[in-house]
Amino acid sequence: MELDKIEEKELRMGVPNQVVFSNTLQELAVTDRDILVTTSDSRGSGKLVPFAEKFPDQVVEVGIAEQNLVGVAAGLASAGKKAFAVSPACFLSARALEQIKNDVCYSDNPVKLVAISAGVSYGALGTTHHSLHDFAALRAINNITIVAPADNYETEQAVRSAVNFNQPLYLRFGKKAMPFLNEQNESFEFGKGRIIRRGDDVTIIATGEAVYPAWSAAKVLETERGVQATVVSMHTIKPLDVGLIADMASNGRPIVTVEEHMVNGGLGEACASYLMQNGFHNAFKIIGIPDEYTVTGSQVNIFDHYGISAEGLKETVLNILS
């Protein structure tokens, strides 16, 4: 497809965000001995083997026991340590939900909950290993910031910001190598969305690894139909950048949200709630995983099936514009 040539020329391909997380943490741990990592038999999948080899005294392994993982991290954080609790997103946000709610958020312990292999990253392992509920579950809990970086740049900045972030934090990373999106726009702050492309016809608000398909769709729309789309990386799901959403909605143009999450309780519903309660009447569409038994396949297969792709999002935008 011609799009592949466009992307190859204009985007610099990086590595999986999980690798950037590990590399950045290793760099920071050289001069900060308070950085501690707790893992639930997940140092391999979390790309933390090099970290453990360099800093063996800064890793706590609890085995496949996610509730213990969060409890230990909360104890370390309460003692002044910069605790990163690393585990697959599907298990961290479900098995340890009570510990996240009580030991971390309610007790105001600044644990950095690092959810790896998020969304449908585990692909063919199926629904048991998909984390399509984590935004919804955690948005309902007070006192937690929820962040899903889109690319290597956002990931590095998120980890650097997380180290001294003095509140509970949930960081969500996938397994796929990601490109650098709009390297000219180098601002990053928790709670502030990042505009990676500007256009006047429609706004696409995406998060995490769904931002790249949104960017690709914008390129196809421009090349094939002359449609100009603004693309926003809404890396922080909570607190939501409502100022940016209001700004995007103020021109009355349609808004499409895209997420690697169930359509219930995630980015789309958060945006819709704000817009409806504040008098906006833009045409609006949520793209994500529908409320059904999820198909099994690779992340690419699943994205294609549910329209989280350049072609699928192109058709969604054209339909909403018509």
VOBA-1610 file (N, C-alpha, C; in pm, whole numbers, padded with zeros to 5 digits, always signed):
BEGIN
Met+00085-00120+00000Met+00000+00000+00000Met+00088+00125+00000Glu+00045+00228-00072Glu+00124+00349-00084Glu+00150+00414+00052Leu+00057+00396+00145Leu+00071+00455+00278Leu+00199+00411+00346Asp+00238+00285+00325Asp+00359+00234+00389Asp+00481+00316+00348Lys+00487+00356+00221Lys+00599+00436+00174Lys+00598+00574+00238Ile+00478+00630+00252Ile+00466+00762+00315Ile+00515+00757+00460Glu+00470+00654+00533Glu+00508+00642+00673Glu+00658+00619+00688Glu+00713+00537+00602Glu+00855+00505+00612Glu+00941+00629+00593Lys+00898+00719+00505Lys+00975+00840+00479Lys+00959+00942+00589Glu+00838+00952+00648Glu+00808+01063+00736Glu+00820+01030+00884Leu+00818+00904+00920Leu+00824+00868+01062Leu+00948+00785+01089Arg+01015+00815+01197Arg+01130+00737+01242Arg+01081+00627+01334Met+01105+00502+01296Met+01056+00390+01374Met+01142+00371+01499Gly+01077+00346+01611Gly+01146+00324+01735Gly+01139+00179+01778Val+01133+00157+01908Val+01129+00023+01967Val+01000+00014+02050Pro+00968-00104+02103Pro+00850-00111+02191Pro+00864-00016+02310Asn+00754+00043+02349Asn+00755+00137+02462Asn+00806+00073+02590Gln+00784-00059+02604Gln+00834-00129+02722Gln+00987-00124+02729Val+01052-00129+02615Val+01198-00121+02611Val+01244+00019+02653Val+01174+00120+02605Val+01207+00258+02643Val+01189+00277+02793Phe+01083+00221+02847Phe+01060+00228+02992Phe+01179+00171+03068Ser+01223+00051+03030Ser+01335-00013+03100Ser+01465+00066+03083Asn+01493+00109+02961Asn+01617+00183+02936Asn+01622+00315+03013Thr+01509+00384+03016Thr+01504+00513+03086Thr+01520+00492+03236Leu+01455+00388+03288Leu+01464+00361+03432Leu+01607+00323+03471Gln+01674+00248+03384Gln+01815+00214+03412Gln+01901+00340+03419Glu+01879+00431+03327Glu+01956+00555+03327Glu+01935+00633+03456Leu+01810+00641+03500Leu+01777+00719+03619Leu+01826+00651+03747Ala+01825+00518+03747Ala+01863+00444+03868Ala+02012+00455+03900Val+02092+00490+03802Val+02237+00504+03826Val+02264+00606+03936Thr+02187+00713+03938Thr+02211+00819+04037Thr+02099+00829+04141Asp+02001+00740+04134Asp+01889+00745+04228Asp+01865+00606+04286Arg+01924+00580+04401Arg+01913+00447+04463Arg+01776+00423+04527Asp+01693+00527+04531Asp+01559+00508+04586Asp+01463+00447+04484Ile+01504+00437+04357Ile+01420+00372+04256Ile+01423+00221+04281Leu+01307+00164+04308Leu+01294+00020+04331Leu+01186-00036+04239Val+01210-00154+04187Val+01115-00220+04097Val+01066-00348+04162Thr+00936-00365+04169Thr+00878-00491+04213Thr+00816-00558+04090Thr+00839-00689+04076Thr+00786-00761+03960Thr+00715-00888+04005Ser+00620-00930+03923Ser+00544-01053+03951Ser+00581-01158+03847Asp+00707-01203+03855Asp+00760-01297+03757Asp+00750-01237+03617Ser+00773-01105+03607Ser+00748-01034+03481Ser+00869-00951+03436Arg+00986-00979+03492Arg+01101-00897+03451Arg+01139-00925+03305Gly+01114-01046+03258Gly+01143-01077+03119Gly+01049-01007+03024Ser+00919-01024+03047Ser+00820-00961+02958Ser+00821-00810+02973Gly+00867-00760+03089Gly+00877-00616+03110Gly+01009-00556+03066Lys+01094-00638+03001Lys+01225-00594+02950Lys+01316-00543+03063Leu+01301-00603+03183Leu+01373-00554+03300Leu+01491-00643+03340Val+01523-00743+03258Val+01639-00827+03289Val+01767-00744+03298Pro+01793-00653+03203Pro+01914-00569+03216Pro+01913-00483+03342Phe+01795-00433+03380Phe+01785-00353+03503Phe+01823-00438+03624Ala+01770-00560+03629Ala+01798-00648+03743Ala+01946-00687+03749Glu+02010-00702+03632Glu+02152-00736+03630Glu+02239-00620+03679Lys+02199-00498+03646Lys+02277-00381+03686Lys+02249-00339+03830Phe+02123-00358+03872Phe+02083-00310+04005Phe+02011-00422+04082Pro+02078-00530+04114Pro+02011-00643+04179Pro+01950-00607+04315Asp+02006-00507+04381Asp+01952-00467+04512Asp+01832-00375+04499Gln+01794-00341+04376Gln+01681-00250+04357Gln+01563-00320+04289Val+01562-00453+04295Val+01453-00533+04239Val+01398-00626+04346Val+01266-00629+04358Val+01198-00721+04450Val+01108-00811+04366Glu+01133-00940+04369Glu+01053-01036+04293Glu+00956-01106+04387Val+00825-01095+04357Val+00724-01157+04444Val+00662-01282+04383Gly+00700-01314+04258Gly+00637-01427+04191Gly+00500-01388+04137Ile+00428-01487+04088Ile+00297-01459+04027Ile+00197-01435+04140Ala+00202-01315+04194Ala+00118-01277+04309Ala+00096-01127+04303Glu+00007-01086+04213Glu-00009-00943+04185Glu-00059-00863+04305Gln-00141-00924+04391Gln-00186-00853+04510Gln-00069-00823+04603Asn+00019-00922+04620Asn+00140-00898+04698Asn+00227-00792+04633Leu+00237-00797+04501Leu+00318-00701+04426Leu+00280-00558+04463Val+00151-00528+04457Val+00104-00392+04484Val+00118-00360+04633Gly+00091-00456+04719Gly+00105-00432+04862Gly+00249-00401+04901Val+00344-00477+04846Val+00485-00452+04875Val+00528-00316+04822Ala+00484-00284+04699Ala+00518-00154+04641Ala+00462-00040+04724Ala+00340-00058+04776Ala+00280+00045+04860Ala+00360+00064+04988Gly+00407-00046+05046Gly+00490-00036+05166Gly+00621+00036+05139Leu+00684+00005+05027Leu+00808+00072+04990Leu+00786+00221+04967Ala+00676+00254+04899Ala+00646+00395+04873Ala+00618+00470+05002Ser+00551+00405+05096Ser+00520+00471+05223Ser+00647+00499+05304Ala+00755+00424+05272Ala+00883+00444+05340Ala+00974+00540+05264Gly+00920+00604+05160Gly+00995+00705+05087Gly+01065+00656+04962Lys+01045+00530+04926Lys+01108+00477+04805Lys+01023+00509+04681Lys+01089+00514+04565Lys+01021+00540+04438Lys+00989+00406+04375Ala+00873+00352+04411Ala+00839+00214+04380Ala+00764+00202+04248Phe+00817+00117+04159Phe+00753+00084+04032Phe+00706-00061+04040Ala+00576-00083+04034Ala+00519-00218+04037Ala+00486-00259+03895Val+00557-00359+03843Val+00549-00396+03702Val+00481-00532+03685Ser+00375-00535+03604Ser+00303-00660+03582Ser+00215-00646+03458Pro+00180-00756+03392Pro+00089-00746+03278Pro-00040-00673+03315Ala-00082-00585+03226Ala-00196-00497+03254Ala-00322-00574+03289Cys-00344-00687+03221Cys-00468-00762+03245Cys-00477-00812+03388Phe-00363-00850+03447Phe-00363-00902+03584Phe-00347-00791+03688Leu-00263-00694+03657Leu-00239-00585+03752Leu-00368-00510+03784Ser-00449-00483+03682Ser-00568-00400+03701Ser-00691-00480+03742Ala-00679-00612+03751Ala-00794-00694+03790Ala-00766-00769+03920Arg-00663-00852+03921Arg-00633-00929+04042Arg-00597-00839+04160Ala-00529-00729+04132Ala-00482-00642+04241Ala-00566-00516+04255Leu-00688-00518+04205Leu-00768-00395+04207Leu-00796-00346+04349Glu-00821-00437+04441Glu-00848-00394+04579Glu-00724-00329+04641Gln-00607-00385+04614Gln-00485-00327+04668Gln-00456-00190+04604Ile-00485-00177+04475Ile-00469-00047+04409Ile-00562+00055+04473Lys-00686+00014+04496Lys-00785+00107+04553Lys-00748+00147+04696Asn-00716+00049+04779Asn-00697+00077+04922Asn-00552+00109+04960Asp-00458+00023+04920Asp-00319+00041+04964Asp-00249+00155+04891Val-00289+00179+04767Val-00223+00283+04689Val-00304+00412+04690Cys-00425+00408+04634Cys-00501+00534+04615Cys-00559+00588+04746Tyr-00633+00505+04817Tyr-00695+00551+04941Tyr-00590+00592+05044Ser-00478+00518+05047Ser-00371+00548+05142Ser-00273+00652+05089Asp-00295+00699+04967Asp-00214+00804+04904Asp-00066+00769+04903Asn-00036+00646+04859Asn+00103+00605+04842Asn+00141+00622+04694Pro+00247+00697+04665Pro+00281+00731+04527Pro+00347+00616+04450Val+00278+00505+04440Val+00328+00390+04364Val+00310+00417+04215Lys+00408+00376+04137Lys+00398+00383+03992Lys+00359+00245+03943Leu+00232+00226+03910Leu+00180+00099+03862Leu+00208+00089+03713Val+00295-00003+03674Val+00338-00011+03535Val+00274-00134+03470Ala+00178-00107+03383Ala+00100-00212+03318Ala+00162-00243+03182Ile+00222-00361+03170Ile+00289-00398+03046Ile+00199-00489+02960Ser+00235-00501+02832Ser+00160-00586+02738Ser+00011-00555+02744Ala-00020-00426+02736Ala-00157-00378+02760Ala-00246-00396+02638Gly-00374-00366+02658Gly-00471-00376+02550Gly-00478-00519+02497Val-00460-00534+02366Val-00462-00667+02305Val-00321-00708+02260Ser-00221-00660+02331Ser-00082-00691+02296Ser-00054-00841+02296Tyr-00121-00914+02386Tyr-00099-01058+02393Tyr-00171-01133+02281Gly-00251-01061+02203Gly-00311-01114+02082Gly-00377-01249+02096Ala-00313-01353+02041Ala-00373-01485+02030Ala-00395-01555+02163Leu-00340-01502+02273Leu-00367-01562+02404Leu-00511-01540+02448Gly-00578-01447+02383Gly-00722-01433+02402Gly-00764-01341+02516Thr-00894-01341+02541Thr-00957-01245+02631Thr-00900-01248+02772Thr-00858-01365+02820Thr-00803-01372+02956Thr-00678-01284+02970His-00608-01260+02859His-00484-01183+02863His-00499-01044+02801His-00620-01005+02765His-00644-00871+02713His-00684-00778+02828Ser-00634-00657+02826Ser-00674-00558+02928Ser-00759-00452+02860Leu-00888-00481+02851Leu-00982-00390+02786Leu-01074-00325+02888His-01039-00341+03015His-01123-00295+03125His-01051-00194+03215Asp-00918-00180+03198Asp-00839-00110+03300Asp-00872+00038+03310Phe-00893+00107+03197Phe-00930+00248+03205Phe-01060+00263+03284Ala-01159+00180+03250Ala-01290+00190+03314Ala-01281+00165+03464Ala-01210+00059+03501Ala-01199+00025+03644Ala-01125+00132+03722Leu-01015+00180+03669Leu-00932+00275+03743Leu-00987+00417+03739Arg-01059+00454+03633Arg-01121+00587+03630Arg-01223+00603+03742Ala-01277+00491+03790Ala-01378+00496+03894Ala-01317+00507+04034Ile-01185+00508+04042Ile-01116+00517+04172Ile-01056+00656+04187Asn-01079+00717+04302Asn-01024+00850+04330Asn-00873+00843+04351Asn-00806+00953+04314Asn-00664+00974+04346Asn-00571+00884+04267Ile-00588+00879+04134Ile-00493+00809+04050Ile-00486+00877+03914Thr-00366+00893+03863Thr-00343+00947+03729Thr-00319+00830+03635Ile-00386+00832+03519Ile-00381+00721+03424Ile-00320+00770+03293Val-00208+00707+03253Val-00132+00754+03137Val-00101+00639+03042Ala-00129+00659+02913Ala-00099+00561+02809Ala-00019+00629+02698Pro+00113+00628+02706Pro+00195+00696+02605Pro+00176+00636+02465Ala+00186+00723+02364Ala+00165+00680+02226Ala+00292+00630+02160Asp+00406+00691+02193Asp+00528+00659+02121Asp+00647+00659+02216Asn+00767+00640+02161Asn+00887+00633+02244Asn+00915+00765+02314Tyr+00889+00876+02247Tyr+00912+01006+02310Tyr+00823+01023+02432Glu+00693+00999+02416Glu+00601+01014+02529Glu+00636+00917+02642Thr+00679+00797+02606Thr+00716+00699+02708Thr+00834+00746+02791Glu+00939+00791+02724Glu+01057+00840+02797Glu+01020+00955+02889Gln+00942+01050+02838Gln+00903+01165+02919Gln+00814+01124+03035Ala+00727+01027+03012Ala+00637+00980+03118Ala+00716+00915+03231Val+00818+00834+03197Val+00898+00769+03300Val+00979+00872+03378Arg+01036+00968+03308Arg+01113+01073+03377Arg+01021+01153+03471Ser+00900+01180+03426Ser+00806+01254+03511Ser+00758+01169+03628Ala+00749+01038+03605Ala+00694+00948+03707Ala+00784+00935+03829Val+00915+00939+03808Val+01011+00911+03916Val+00984+00998+04038Asn+00962+01125+04017Asn+00939+01216+04129Asn+00793+01260+04141Phe+00704+01186+04075Phe+00560+01216+04082Phe+00509+01165+04216Asn+00453+01253+04296Asn+00420+01219+04434Asn+00274+01180+04453Gln+00218+01113+04352Gln+00079+01066+04360Gln+00072+00928+04295Pro-00034+00850+04323Pro-00051+00721+04255Pro-00059+00741+04104Leu+00005+00649+04030Leu+00015+00664+03885Leu+00004+00528+03818Tyr-00072+00522+03710Tyr-00086+00401+03629Tyr-00029+00431+03491Leu+00078+00360+03453Leu+00141+00376+03322Leu+00113+00251+03239Arg+00063+00271+03117Arg+00019+00159+03032Arg+00106+00150+02906Phe+00172+00033+02887Phe+00260+00014+02773Phe+00223-00112+02694Gly+00241-00105+02563Gly+00220-00221+02477Gly+00351-00282+02433Lys+00342-00384+02345Lys+00459-00463+02306Lys+00513-00427+02168Lys+00436-00354+02088Lys+00473-00331+01950Lys+00572-00216+01936Ala+00667-00229+01843Ala+00757-00117+01814Ala+00677-00001+01761Met+00705+00119+01813Met+00625+00236+01778Met+00712+00342+01712Pro+00654+00418+01617Pro+00729+00527+01553Pro+00730+00651+01642Phe+00817+00745+01609Phe+00816+00875+01676Phe+00717+00963+01601Leu+00617+01014+01671Leu+00512+01095+01610Leu+00538+01243+01634Asn+00554+01318+01526Asn+00571+01463+01535Asn+00680+01501+01635Glu+00803+01475+01598Glu+00915+01506+01688Glu+00938+01656+01704Gln+00871+01736+01623Gln+00884+01881+01639Gln+00808+01931+01763Asn+00707+01854+01803Asn+00624+01895+01917Asn+00677+01824+02041Glu+00765+01889+02114Glu+00836+01821+02222Glu+00786+01859+02361Ser+00660+01894+02372Ser+00604+01924+02504Ser+00534+01801+02558Phe+00554+01772+02685Phe+00486+01659+02749Phe+00460+01693+02894Glu+00336+01672+02936Glu+00298+01696+03074Glu+00178+01609+03106Phe+00181+01542+03220Phe+00065+01465+03262Phe-00059+01556+03263Gly-00168+01508+03208Gly-00292+01585+03209Gly-00306+01681+03094Lys-00208+01684+03002Lys-00214+01773+02887Lys-00197+01693+02759Gly-00300+01692+02674Gly-00293+01621+02547Gly-00190+01683+02455Arg-00150+01606+02355Arg-00044+01648+02264Arg-00095+01644+02121Ile-00100+01759+02055Ile-00145+01764+01916Ile-00029+01721+01827Ile-00049+01614+01750Ile+00060+01565+01665Ile+00034+01595+01517Arg-00086+01645+01486Arg-00117+01684+01349Arg-00236+01778+01351Arg-00236+01878+01265Arg-00344+01976+01266Arg-00422+01975+01134Gly-00553+01987+01144Gly-00641+01996+01028Gly-00772+02060+01068Asp-00850+02104+00972Asp-00970+02183+01001Asp-01101+02108+00980Asp-01097+01983+00930Asp-01221+01917+00893Asp-01278+01824+01001Val-01193+01763+01078Val-01235+01664+01177Val-01124+01650+01281Thr-01162+01611+01403Thr-01062+01585+01507Thr-01067+01439+01548Ile-00949+01375+01550Ile-00937+01238+01599Ile-00858+01242+01729Ile-00921+01200+01837Ile-00856+01197+01968Ile-00829+01050+02003Ala-00702+01017+02017Ala-00665+00877+02041Ala-00570+00868+02160Thr-00547+00745+02205Thr-00458+00724+02319Thr-00377+00598+02301Gly-00256+00597+02358Gly-00173+00478+02354Gly-00136+00436+02212Glu-00133+00306+02189Glu-00093+00255+02059Glu-00197+00274+01951Ala-00314+00326+01987Ala-00415+00359+01887Ala-00388+00493+01820Val-00291+00569+01871Val-00261+00699+01810Val-00197+00681+01673Tyr-00112+00582+01658Tyr-00045+00561+01529Tyr-00146+00531+01418Pro-00243+00440+01436Pro-00345+00422+01333Pro-00423+00550+01304Ala-00445+00632+01407Ala-00515+00759+01385Ala-00431+00852+01297Trp-00301+00859+01325Trp-00211+00940+01242Trp-00210+00887+01098Ser-00205+00755+01083Ser-00203+00694+00950Ser-00332+00724+00875Ala-00445+00717+00945Ala-00573+00748+00882Ala-00577+00892+00834Ala-00520+00983+00913Ala-00516+01124+00873Ala-00437+01142+00745Lys-00328+01068+00730Lys-00249+01075+00607Lys-00327+01022+00487Val-00398+00912+00505Val-00479+00855+00397Val-00590+00953+00357Leu-00657+01010+00456Leu-00766+01105+00429Leu-00715+01224+00349Glu-00597+01273+00386Glu-00541+01386+00314Glu-00502+01347+00171Thr-00437+01233+00158Thr-00386+01190+00027Thr-00499+01152-00069Glu-00598+01077-00018Glu-00702+01024-00105Glu-00823+01115-00120Arg-00856+01193-00016Arg-00981+01268-00019Arg-00964+01418+00007Gly-00843+01461+00039Gly-00822+01603+00070Gly-00881+01646+00202Val-00913+01549+00289Val-00970+01579+00421Val-00857+01605+00519Gln-00866+01716+00591Gln-00763+01755+00687Gln-00809+01721+00829Ala-00734+01634+00897Ala-00771+01590+01031Ala-00669+01636+01134Thr-00719+01689+01245Thr-00635+01710+01363Thr-00627+01578+01438Val-00506+01539+01479Val-00488+01418+01558Val-00429+01455+01692Val-00495+01413+01799Val-00452+01442+01936Val-00412+01313+02004Ser-00293+01312+02063Ser-00254+01203+02151Ser-00298+01241+02293Met-00409+01182+02336Met-00460+01207+02471Met-00398+01102+02563His-00268+01120+02589His-00195+01019+02665His-00244+01006+02809Thr-00299+01113+02865Thr-00351+01105+03001Thr-00503+01090+02996Ile-00550+00977+03042Ile-00694+00949+03046Ile-00759+01016+03167Lys-00682+01023+03276Lys-00729+01088+03398Lys-00610+01151+03468Pro-00612+01283+03495Pro-00718+01379+03461Pro-00719+01410+03311Leu-00836+01422+03257Leu-00854+01447+03115Leu-00828+01594+03084Asp-00766+01619+02969Asp-00739+01757+02927Asp-00865+01816+02866Val-00958+01857+02952Val-01086+01908+02904Val-01071+02043+02832Gly-00968+02117+02868Gly-00944+02243+02798Gly-00914+02220+02651Leu-00831+02120+02622Leu-00798+02088+02483Leu-00920+02031+02411Ile-00997+01948+02479Ile-01118+01892+02417Ile-01215+02003+02381Ala-01233+02099+02471Ala-01322+02212+02443Ala-01272+02293+02325Asp-01141+02311+02319Asp-01082+02385+02207Asp-01106+02312+02075Met-01089+02181+02075Met-01111+02102+01954Met-01258+02103+01912Ala-01349+02109+02010Ala-01493+02105+01981Ala-01550+02241+01943Ser-01478+02347+01973Ser-01533+02482+01957Ser-01563+02519+01813Asn-01499+02451+01715Asn-01527+02483+01575Asn-01647+02406+01520Gly-01707+02322+01605Gly-01826+02249+01564Gly-01800+02127+01476Arg-01674+02099+01447Arg-01641+01987+01359Arg-01659+01853+01431Pro-01678+01744+01355Pro-01694+01612+01416Pro-01571+01570+01496Ile-01595+01484+01594Ile-01488+01430+01678Ile-01500+01278+01679Val-01387+01211+01657Val-01379+01065+01665Val-01276+01030+01772Thr-01311+00942+01863Thr-01213+00895+01963Thr-01174+00751+01931Val-01048+00718+01960Val-00995+00585+01926Val-00914+00532+02044Glu-00941+00407+02082Glu-00870+00351+02197Glu-00859+00200+02187Glu-00753+00145+02243Glu-00733+00001+02253Glu-00793-00045+02387His-00925-00035+02393His-00999-00056+02518His-01144-00079+02481Met-01219-00138+02571Met-01363-00150+02551Met-01425-00012+02532Val-01529-00002+02449Val-01594+00127+02428Val-01663+00176+02555Asn-01684+00086+02651Asn-01747+00125+02777Asn-01642+00174+02876Gly-01659+00297+02924Gly-01581+00344+03037Gly-01442+00396+03009Gly-01406+00412+02882Gly-01271+00455+02851Gly-01262+00599+02804Leu-01166+00625+02714Leu-01143+00759+02663Leu-01267+00818+02597Gly-01331+00741+02511Gly-01446+00793+02438Gly-01559+00839+02527Glu-01595+00756+02625Glu-01703+00794+02715Glu-01664+00911+02804Ala-01536+00922+02839Ala-01490+01036+02919Ala-01505+01165+02838Cys-01466+01160+02710Cys-01481+01279+02624Cys-01628+01312+02601Ala-01708+01211+02573Ala-01851+01233+02548Ala-01920+01294+02669Ser-01885+01246+02787Ser-01945+01299+02909Ser-01915+01447+02925Tyr-01789+01483+02904Tyr-01753+01625+02916Tyr-01827+01709+02813Leu-01826+01666+02689Leu-01888+01746+02582Leu-02037+01763+02605Met-02105+01655+02642Met-02250+01662+02659Met-02287+01750+02778Gln-02211+01739+02886Gln-02244+01816+03006Gln-02208+01964+02993Asn-02131+01997+02890Asn-02090+02137+02874Asn-02143+02202+02747Gly-02251+02143+02693Gly-02327+02210+02588Gly-02273+02199+02448Phe-02177+02108+02423Phe-02127+02090+02287Phe-02216+01992+02211His-02230+02014+02081His-02320+01929+02001His-02251+01876+01876Asn-02121+01854+01884Asn-02048+01800+01769Asn-02093+01658+01737Ala-02091+01624+01608Ala-02106+01483+01572Ala-01991+01407+01638Phe-02021+01288+01690Phe-01924+01221+01778Phe-01932+01070+01758Lys-01815+01005+01756Lys-01811+00860+01739Lys-01698+00801+01821Ile-01727+00693+01895Ile-01627+00621+01974Ile-01585+00495+01898Ile-01454+00481+01875Ile-01401+00359+01814Ile-01314+00287+01917Gly-01345+00163+01941Gly-01271+00080+02035Gly-01318-00063+02019Ile-01302-00142+02123Ile-01348-00281+02120Ile-01493-00284+02168Pro-01586-00333+02087Pro-01727-00333+02127Pro-01755-00430+02241Asp-01873-00417+02299Asp-01915-00499+02412Asp-01961-00635+02360Glu-01863-00722+02333Glu-01892-00854+02278Glu-01775-00946+02308Tyr-01789-01074+02275Tyr-01677-01166+02288Tyr-01571-01126+02185Thr-01454-01090+02234Thr-01349-01036+02148Thr-01291-01143+02057Val-01268-01107+01932Val-01204-01201+01840Val-01061-01226+01885Thr-01007-01339+01844Thr-00871-01376+01879Thr-00780-01361+01758Gly-00660-01311+01780Gly-00564-01293+01672Gly-00454-01201+01719Ser-00367-01161+01629Ser-00262-01066+01665Ser-00323-00929+01691Gln-00243-00838+01747Gln-00293-00702+01768Gln-00337-00641+01636Val-00258-00661+01531Val-00294-00607+01399Val-00426-00666+01351Asn-00443-00798+01365Asn-00568-00863+01324Asn-00688-00803+01398Ile-00672-00787+01528Ile-00783-00736+01610Ile-00813-00591+01575Phe-00708-00510+01560Phe-00728-00370+01520Phe-00802-00362+01386Asp-00759-00444+01291Asp-00825-00442+01159Asp-00971-00482+01170His-00998-00584+01250His-01135-00635+01265His-01229-00529+01320Tyr-01181-00450+01415Tyr-01266-00351+01480Tyr-01249-00209+01426Gly-01181-00195+01315Gly-01172-00064+01252Gly-01072+00031+01315Ile-00979-00024+01396Ile-00876+00060+01458Ile-00753+00054+01366Ser-00771+00100+01245Ser-00668+00092+01142Ser-00683+00214+01052Ala-00582+00237+00968Ala-00589+00351+00877Ala-00714+00344+00790Glu-00738+00228+00732Glu-00854+00215+00642Glu-00985+00222+00719Gly-00991+00154+00832Gly-01113+00155+00911Gly-01148+00293+00962Leu-01049+00365+01012Leu-01074+00500+01064Leu-01104+00598+00951Lys-01043+00575+00833Lys-01078+00658+00717Lys-01227+00648+00688Glu-01279+00525+00684Glu-01421+00506+00656Glu-01509+00566+00765Thr-01467+00553+00890Thr-01543+00614+01000Thr-01553+00764+00984Val-01440+00827+00953Val-01438+00972+00936Val-01523+01015+00817Leu-01511+00945+00708Leu-01591+00982+00588Leu-01740+00967+00616Asn-01776+00862+00690Asn-01918+00843+00724Asn-01970+00955+00813Ile-01890+00994+00911Ile-01937+01097+01004Ile-01940+01234+00936Leu-01851+01257+00840Leu-01852+01383+00767Leu-01972+01392+00672Ser-02020+01276+00627Ser-02134+01277+00533Ser-02268+01284+00605
//
